Amino acid sequence: MANWWITTIMLAFILFCAGSFFIHFLKRTLHSEDSTRIDPDPEWPDPEEYEYKEE
């Protein structure tokens, strides 16, 4: 009976380690700052383009 408990606990531990490594490396590669640093978003819409002009 102790053998089943040890197996279950070790399986849970291995799954936890694998999941935490996966999440760690996934978060490491998906930086939200990189999207604006590599390809900065220009000011859109351009405020001067949409100014109200009286005719």
Secondary structure, DSSP 8 states (H G I E B T S, - for coil): -HHHHHHHHHHHHHHHHHHHHHHHHHHHH--HHHHHHHS----SS-TTTT-----
